[in-house]
Amino acid sequence: MQHFLSTIDWTQEQLDGLLRLAAELKQDPVQDRLRGKSIALMFLNPSMRTRTSFDLGMQQLGGIAIVLQPGKDAWGVEFKPGAVMEGDAEEHIAEVAGVLSRYVDLIGLRAFPLFEDWSADREDAVIKSLAKHSSVPVINMETIVHPCQELALMLTLKEQLGEVRNRMLLLTWTWHPRPLNTAVANSAILIASKFGMDVTMLCPEDAYRLDPQFEDAADRFATEQGGFFRISHDIDDAYT
């Protein structure tokens, strides 16, 4: 059994296989490949595109999707190991994962970082706890990375560009008044570098850089695939 928590854990060959299947399904999306199968979609945070695509995709392939929002339409869930259950959460993930694993064939989870302590957030402990206690595959629907969006990005790039190796990708973003999840940015440099693209990340200064675990992985993947990953703080330099 293999979870889909991050593309860091998957080889390029495995990801290529998923992309080939995705391209095939895109041409003929209504099938019965998942007839009799079910997925529990746990959303700890709001979603529009991800929730719609997972729910609709499961239906189009003949399966059933059950949406759960712990703390809203389902019991709140505690994810910390060994926690004393005296807070707002009525269930512990060890029990929740075990129960859902007996009901469904897959579990998806969206759980954003809390933005209180990045040293804790960067461990991605919530989805790892679910995966630890689940006996069915767990799919990341966005935590500190967004691997499903990575696949969508790479599929689109391949459709538009053909061979992406050594094609240039510039990643930058605009200012926002409050902290936002960097999952999409983290994921963009991971998937682009894993497929050998020449990736430049443009940001105003070092304080805006992504977590080293993702920058280091992107640099390693790029080197392995014959591309490069670099950081620039200069607009003219980055766009050339």
C-alpha positions as CSV (number, residue, x, y, z in Angstrom):
1,M,0.0,0.0,0.0
2,Q,1.4,3.4,-0.9
3,H,0.1,6.7,0.3
4,F,0.1,9.9,-1.8
5,L,1.3,12.4,0.7
6,S,4.1,14.2,-1.3
7,T,5.7,13.7,-4.7
8,I,9.0,13.8,-2.9
9,D,8.3,10.1,-2.0
10,W,7.5,9.2,-5.6
11,T,9.8,8.6,-8.5
12,Q,9.5,10.5,-11.8
13,E,8.6,7.1,-13.5
14,Q,5.7,6.6,-11.0
15,L,4.5,10.2,-11.5
16,D,4.8,9.8,-15.3
17,G,2.5,6.7,-15.0
18,L,-0.1,8.8,-13.1
19,L,0.1,11.5,-15.8
20,R,-0.4,9.0,-18.6
21,L,-3.5,7.6,-16.8
22,A,-4.8,11.1,-16.2
23,A,-4.4,12.0,-19.9
24,E,-6.3,8.9,-20.8
25,L,-9.1,9.6,-18.4
26,K,-9.3,13.2,-19.5
27,Q,-10.3,11.9,-23.0
28,D,-12.9,9.6,-21.6
29,P,-13.8,10.7,-18.1
30,V,-17.1,8.8,-17.5
31,Q,-16.2,5.1,-16.8
32,D,-16.8,2.5,-14.2
33,R,-13.2,1.8,-13.1
34,L,-14.1,2.7,-9.5
35,R,-17.5,1.0,-9.3
36,G,-18.0,-0.3,-5.8
37,K,-15.2,1.9,-4.4
38,S,-15.5,4.7,-2.0
39,I,-13.4,7.6,-0.6
40,A,-13.8,9.7,2.5
41,L,-12.9,13.3,1.9
42,M,-11.9,15.0,5.2
43,F,-11.7,18.8,5.0
44,L,-10.3,20.6,8.0
45,N,-10.2,23.7,5.8
46,P,-12.4,25.1,3.1
47,S,-12.2,24.0,-0.5
48,M,-13.8,24.7,-3.8
49,R,-11.8,23.3,-6.7
50,T,-10.3,20.3,-4.8
51,R,-13.5,19.3,-3.2
52,T,-15.4,19.6,-6.5
53,S,-12.8,17.7,-8.6
54,F,-12.5,14.9,-6.1
55,D,-16.2,14.5,-5.6
56,L,-17.1,14.7,-9.3
57,G,-14.1,12.6,-10.4
58,M,-15.1,9.8,-8.1
59,Q,-18.7,9.9,-9.4
60,Q,-17.6,10.0,-13.0
61,L,-15.6,6.8,-12.4
62,G,-18.4,5.0,-10.8
63,G,-17.4,5.4,-7.1
64,I,-18.8,7.2,-4.1
65,A,-17.3,10.2,-2.3
66,I,-18.3,11.0,1.3
67,V,-17.4,14.5,2.4
68,L,-16.6,15.0,6.1
69,Q,-15.8,18.3,7.9
70,P,-14.6,17.5,11.4
71,G,-15.9,20.0,13.9
72,K,-18.8,21.0,11.6
73,D,-20.8,18.1,10.2
74,A,-18.6,15.4,11.9
75,W,-17.0,15.1,15.3
76,G,-13.9,17.1,15.9
77,V,-10.7,15.1,15.6
78,E,-7.5,15.2,17.8
79,F,-4.4,14.4,15.9
80,K,-1.7,14.6,18.6
81,P,-0.4,11.3,19.7
82,G,-1.1,10.5,23.4
83,A,-3.3,13.6,23.8
84,V,-5.6,13.7,26.8
85,M,-9.1,14.0,25.3
86,E,-10.4,16.9,27.4
87,G,-10.5,19.5,24.7
88,D,-13.0,20.3,21.9
89,A,-12.2,17.2,19.9
90,E,-14.5,14.2,20.5
91,E,-12.5,11.6,18.5
92,H,-8.8,10.7,18.2
93,I,-7.3,10.1,14.7
94,A,-6.2,6.6,15.8
95,E,-9.8,5.6,16.1
96,V,-11.1,7.7,13.2
97,A,-8.6,6.3,10.8
98,G,-9.3,2.7,11.9
99,V,-13.1,3.2,11.5
100,L,-12.9,4.9,8.2
101,S,-10.5,2.3,6.9
102,R,-13.1,-0.3,7.5
103,Y,-15.8,1.7,5.7
104,V,-14.0,3.1,2.6
105,D,-11.2,2.3,0.2
106,L,-9.4,5.6,0.2
107,I,-9.1,8.6,2.5
108,G,-8.3,12.2,1.4
109,L,-7.3,14.9,3.8
110,R,-7.0,18.7,3.6
111,A,-5.3,20.2,6.6
112,F,-3.5,23.6,6.4
113,P,-0.8,24.6,8.7
114,L,-1.9,26.5,11.8
115,F,0.6,29.4,11.2
116,E,1.5,29.5,14.9
117,D,4.8,27.6,15.0
118,W,6.4,26.8,11.6
119,S,8.8,24.3,13.3
120,A,5.8,22.2,14.1
121,D,3.8,23.0,10.9
122,R,6.7,21.9,8.6
123,E,6.5,18.4,10.0
124,D,3.1,17.9,8.4
125,A,2.1,15.9,11.4
126,V,-1.6,15.8,10.8
127,I,-1.7,13.9,7.6
128,K,1.3,11.7,8.7
129,S,-0.8,10.8,11.8
130,L,-3.7,9.8,9.6
131,A,-1.5,7.8,7.3
132,K,0.1,6.0,10.3
133,H,-3.2,4.8,11.6
134,S,-5.0,4.1,8.2
135,S,-5.0,0.7,6.6
136,V,-6.1,2.2,3.3
137,P,-4.2,4.7,1.0
138,V,-4.3,8.3,2.1
139,I,-4.3,11.1,-0.4
140,N,-3.1,14.6,0.4
141,M,-5.7,17.2,-0.7
142,E,-3.3,20.0,0.5
143,T,-1.3,20.4,3.6
144,I,2.1,22.1,3.3
145,V,2.2,20.6,-0.2
146,H,-0.4,20.0,-2.8
147,P,0.7,16.9,-4.8
148,C,-2.6,16.6,-6.7
149,Q,-2.3,20.1,-8.0
150,E,1.3,19.3,-8.9
151,L,0.0,16.5,-11.2
152,A,-2.5,18.9,-12.8
153,L,0.2,21.5,-13.3
154,M,2.6,19.0,-15.0
155,L,-0.1,17.5,-17.1
156,T,-1.0,21.0,-18.4
157,L,2.6,21.9,-19.1
158,K,3.1,18.7,-21.0
159,E,-0.1,19.3,-23.0
160,Q,1.0,22.9,-23.9
161,L,4.8,22.5,-24.2
162,G,5.3,18.8,-25.1
163,E,8.7,17.9,-23.6
164,V,9.3,19.9,-20.5
165,R,12.9,19.0,-19.7
166,N,15.1,22.1,-19.7
167,R,12.1,24.4,-20.4
168,M,12.2,27.4,-18.2
169,L,9.7,27.9,-15.3
170,L,9.7,31.1,-13.3
171,L,7.8,31.1,-9.9
172,T,6.9,34.3,-8.2
173,W,4.0,35.7,-6.3
174,T,2.4,38.9,-5.1
175,W,2.3,40.4,-1.6
176,H,-0.6,39.6,0.7
177,P,-1.5,41.3,4.0
178,R,-1.8,38.0,6.0
179,P,0.1,34.7,6.1
180,L,-1.0,32.3,3.5
181,N,-0.2,28.6,2.8
182,T,2.8,28.1,0.6
183,A,1.8,24.6,-0.4
184,V,1.2,25.5,-4.1
185,A,4.6,27.3,-4.3
186,N,6.3,24.4,-2.6
187,S,4.7,21.9,-4.9
188,A,5.4,23.9,-8.1
189,I,9.2,23.8,-7.5
190,L,9.1,20.1,-6.6
191,I,7.2,18.8,-9.6
192,A,9.0,21.1,-12.1
193,S,12.4,20.2,-10.9
194,K,11.6,16.5,-10.7
195,F,10.8,16.6,-14.5
196,G,14.0,18.4,-15.3
197,M,12.8,21.9,-15.9
198,D,15.0,24.9,-15.3
199,V,13.4,26.6,-12.3
200,T,13.9,30.1,-11.1
201,M,12.2,31.3,-7.9
202,L,11.8,35.1,-7.7
203,C,11.2,36.8,-4.4
204,P,12.1,40.2,-2.9
205,E,14.7,38.9,-0.3
206,D,15.7,35.8,1.6
207,A,13.0,36.3,4.2
208,Y,10.5,35.3,1.5
209,R,12.1,32.1,0.6
210,L,10.4,28.7,1.0
211,D,11.3,26.1,3.6
212,P,14.7,24.6,3.0
213,Q,13.3,21.1,2.8
214,F,11.5,22.0,-0.4
215,E,14.2,24.2,-1.9
216,D,16.8,21.5,-1.1
217,A,14.6,18.8,-2.7
218,A,14.0,20.9,-5.8
219,D,17.8,21.5,-6.2
220,R,18.5,17.8,-5.8
221,F,15.8,16.8,-8.3
222,A,16.9,19.4,-10.8
223,T,20.5,18.2,-10.6
224,E,19.5,14.5,-11.0
225,Q,17.4,15.4,-14.1
226,G,19.8,17.7,-15.8
227,G,18.0,21.0,-15.0
228,F,18.6,23.7,-12.4
229,F,16.9,25.4,-9.5
230,R,18.0,28.9,-8.5
231,I,16.8,31.8,-6.4
232,S,16.7,35.3,-7.6
233,H,15.9,38.6,-6.0
234,D,16.2,40.6,-9.2
235,I,13.3,41.0,-11.6
236,D,15.4,41.6,-14.7
237,D,17.6,38.7,-13.9
238,A,14.8,36.3,-13.2
239,Y,12.9,37.0,-16.4
240,T,15.9,36.5,-18.7
